[in-house]
Amino acid sequence: MRALPVRVDAVLVQALIAAALSFAHLHDLALAAGQDGWKAWAYPVSVDLLLVAAWRRLRSGESKTAGWCWFLVALTASLGANVATAGLLDLENVPAWLRILVAGWPAVAFLGGTLLAHGSVNPSTDPVAAEAVQAPEPTAVDVEPPTATPELPTATPESAAPPPSPVPPALVTLARKVADEHRARTGTDIDTSTLRARLGVPMPLAEAITTQLT
């Protein structure tokens, strides 16, 4: 098999050269400010990492204000080191304010990196929030209709009292004669109890006869 030719990207090569020069300038400035040994090499690494973290935040599209803020801070530190080591400062006699800035830079870089790495989470990258967003809302078909309340049986009205049994006409005629005789003898209408006693019938029948006489 033929080996694929390696494609050299001129822009990438230029970026690597510029990063190496900036790395060297930051190292030289930190070394001149009293940060010797491995600490002088750690300063350019912290600046470059802060630049990368800020750029990733800008590319993610979330909280661009924080991304631009820390990107400018890291860019100012890198650009300031490049300018300071170009002969504008005497690296053999670094001023006190520059030593203070170099000594305080690790805390600034740590704060910026922490805020950029653990800032607000995009709901699309949070599995819990993504699940909540993607959860479909119940549609009208999914919602189970409420079961109809069984109708209670309507209360049947109590059966009305049976109508009084019809009175035979002959008994009414007899009762009328008894009532006329009682009125002629006493001058008053016959009452139901007296009528019942004279006819020898039950009280309900006597009441029915009385209604027929009135």
Number of C-alpha atoms within 10 A of each C-alpha: 3 4 5 6 6 6 6 8 9 9 9 10 11 11 12 12 12 12 15 13 13 19 21 18 22 28 23 22 25 24 19 20 23 14 19 13 9 10 13 20 18 16 23 25 14 18 24 19 14 25 24 15 20 27 17 16 22 17 11 12 10 15 15 14 11 17 23 16 13 24 23 14 18 24 16 13 18 21 14 15 21 19 12 18 17 11 9 8 13 12 16 8 9 14 12 10 10 15 17 11 13 20 16 11 17 15 10 18 21 13 13 23 20 13 16 20 13 9 13 10 12 13 13 12 9 11 10 10 14 13 12 11 12 9 9 8 8 8 7 8 7 8 8 7 8 6 6 6 6 6 6 6 6 6 6 6 6 6 6 6 6 6 6 10 9 9 13 9 11 9 12 17 14 12 22 19 12 17 21 16 14 17 13 11 9 10 10 11 13 18 13 18 12 14 21 19 12 12 13 11 13 11 14 13 17 23 18 16 24 19 10 14 12 7
